[in-house]
């Protein structure tokens, strides 16, 4: 039945066939899919029943324990424990994978906010097909040219990026390292994130009345109400010359004499620290 469930998920495009099976059955708070393993659930019930009968000293329970020699799945007379795979064993299996385990290592770095990184899995706002595609990307099992040549051993496939023809076509390269995509797709993604943040702040401080989908939202250069000022991509005049004086978002509270600077960064997993350092230095 577990195999049937995985097959059905694959047919419905919510589970990649090469995706880590161990990760499928780990909880969502760990960055996994949180699927219930039917075999393990059955074995846990067997073990609970077995411990119940073995702990009782009544005549009926002792007689049942003595007579059950393979008559039931409990096999009480031999006292054999059910083979239950623990969460720790599944975690070990997942992180031991040379390719699948990379995301586990990155997710558990000391400077990563793990709870927020897996919030999208617990919120359940994405279509199941989209969620399956995201975790397949995280496990790097998408058939990029580099993957097909090195994992599938397809000697006829070139491993260079089909757009720039300069670097290996890997997940990291496609999502954040291709020069051809930088001027359009990456910039559009960057602007979408900035718009989402801008609208969230505008709604929070009642600078706008209605909330719209991010792809329809067009932020104004300046929103103001009372002592609040919300700027978007506006150069800030400073007393001393500042090289980086155009943050994505600037929120000023004139009454409290406070300002919040927001500069968006969308790094890959392997250069988060350097991107944060770059933004802070600016």
N, C-alpha and C positions, 0 to 999 in steps of 0.2 A: 504493500500500500504506500509506503514511503517513496518507493521508486515511481509508482504511478503518479503521486503528487508532484514529484520533481519533473516528470515527463510532461504532465499537464501544464505546469508553470512555464516550461520551455516552449511548448506549443503556443501558449498565450503571450509569449515574448516578455515574460516577467522574470525569467531566470536564464542566465547564460549557461549553455551545456558544459563549458570548461570552468565555470565559476567554482570557487572553493565550496565544497559540500559542508565542510566543518563550519564555515562562516554562516551558512544558511540557517543553522540551528542554534546559534548563539544569540543572546538577548540584544535588543536594539540599543540599549544604553551602552553597549560595548562597541557600537558601530556596525552591528550585523542585522540580519533580516528577522530574527525572532520567531522562526517557524517552529511549531511543535513537532517533535519527532515521535511518531506513533509507536514505534517499537520500544523506544526508551520509556515512554509513558506506561506501556504495558509492563515492562520489566520492573519499573518502580512500584507499581501496584502489586506485582508478584512478591517483591521483596518485603513490602509492608505486611502483606498477609502472612508470609513465612515467619517474620519476626513475631507477629501476633501469636501464632500457634506455638512457636518454640518458647515463648515466654509464659505460657499458661501451664498450670500443673493439675488441672482438673482431669478426671478420668477420661472423659470424652476426647479432650484435646490430646492427651497422651496416647490414646488408642489410635486416633487419626494420624498422629505423627509417626507412630510405629508402623502402620499399615501402608502409608503413602510412599511406596517405593517405585516412583516413576508413574504412578497412576494419574497424578495431576502435574501441572507445570511447576508446582511448588516443590515437589520431590522432597518432602519433609524428612524422611528417614535418613537421607544422605546429607541434608543440610547444605546443599550447594547454593551459593549465592548467585543471583542473576548478574549477567555481564552488563553493567550500566556504564556508559561513557559519560564521565563528568564534564562540566564546563571547562575546568582547567585542562583536561586532556584535549578537548576540542581547540582551546586557545593555543596549546602547545603545537597541535597539528597545523593550525592555521599559520602561526608565526614562523614555523620551521620551513614553510614553502619559500623557495628562493625568489619567486616572482610575486605570489599572492601575499607573502609576509611583509613586503615593503610597506604597504599601507598601514599594517598593524604597528610597525616600528615608528613610522611617522606620526601616527595618531597618538602614541603614548610618549612622545617627546615631552620633556619637562616644560617647554615654553608653549605648548599647544593647549588650548582650552578644549579639552575633550568633550565636555558636556555640551557646549555650544556647537561643536563640530558635528555631533550626531543628532542634534535637535531635529533636523529635517526628517530623520527616520522615525522619531517618536511622534512628530506632529501629524504625519500622514496626509500632507496636503498635495503630494504629487500623485499622478496616475501611476498605477503599479508597473506599467511598462517603462515609464520614465525612471522610476526608482531602480528597477532591475538594470537599466542601461547605465545608471550612475555607478552602482556598485561593481558592474563589470568593468567600467573604466578605472575605478579605484584598484581593482585586482589586476588591471592591465592585461586582460584577456581579449581585448578588441583586436581584430585581425589587421593591424597596421602592417606596413611593408616589412618593418624590422621584425615584428612578431612572426609573420609568415615565413621569413627567411631563416630565423634562428630557432623557432619552436616547431613550426611545421616542416622545416628542412626543405623549403621550396627553393631550389637553386635557380629557377627561372625568374624569380621575382627580384627586381632591384630593391635595395634597402634604403635608398635615398628618398627624401620627401618628394611627393609627386607634384608639389607646388613650387618649392624653391630649388629643389634638386641639389641642395648644399649639405644638409645634415640628415642623420638617420631619422626615418619617420617613426618616431615613438609617441606614446601618449603625452609625455612631457613636452615634446617638440610641438605637437599639434595644438595643445591647449595653451601654450604660452611662449613658444620659441621660434615660430615661423615668421620670417620677415614679410612674406607676402600677405599673411593674415593680419599683421600688426596694424596696418593703416586703416583697416575697415572693421573686421570682425572683433578684434581685440579692443579697438577704440569704442565700438558700439557697446560691447559688454561693459566696459569701464563707465561709459555714460549712463547705462541702465542702472548700475549699482548706485551711482551718484544721485540719480533721479529718485530712486527708492528711498534713500536716506533723506533727501531734501523734502520729499512729500511727507515722510513720517514726522519730521521735525515741524513742518508747516501745520500738519493736523494736530500735533501735540500741543502747540502753542496757539491754536485757533487763528492762524494766519490765513488759512483757506477753509472753506466750509465743506466742500465735497471731496471725497477721495475717489480717484479714478485708477484704472489699471496702469501699471508703470509705463507700458508701451504707448499709452495715450496721454500721459502726463507731460506737459511742457513747462518746466519751471521758469519763473520770472527771475530776472537778474536781481531784483530787490523785492522783498515782502516786508512790510512793517505794520506794527500795531502797538500803540502805546510806546513803551520804552524798548521794544524788541525790534531788531533788524536782522533779517535773514538774507545773506548774499549768496549768489551762485556764480562761480567762475568770474569773480570781479577783482581786478587789481586793487590792492590796498595801499594807500599813500602812507608812508611811514616817515618818521623824523629822520632816521638814518637809512641809507640805501640798503635794501634787502634784495638779494638775488632772487629769492623765491617768495614773491609777494602776491601770488594768485592762488589761494587754496581753492579746492573744489567747493567747500561750503564754509561760510563764516557766520556764526550766530553771535550777535552782540546784545547784551542786556545793559542799556544805558543806566538804568536805575541802580542795578547792583554793581555796575562798572566791571562786568565780566565778559569775556569773549571765549567762544569755543571754535577751534580750528579743526576742520575735518578734511583730510586728504586721503583719497581712496587708493588702495593698492590691491592688485589681484595677482599675487604670486603663485608659482607652483609650490608643491609641498617641499621641494628640496631647497628653496631659496626664501623661505618665509622670514628667517632671522635677518638676512641681508636686506630685504625689502623694508622691514620694520626699522632697521637702523638707518636706512636711507631716508625714510619719511621723517624720522625723528630729527635727523641732522638738518633737513630742510626747514 
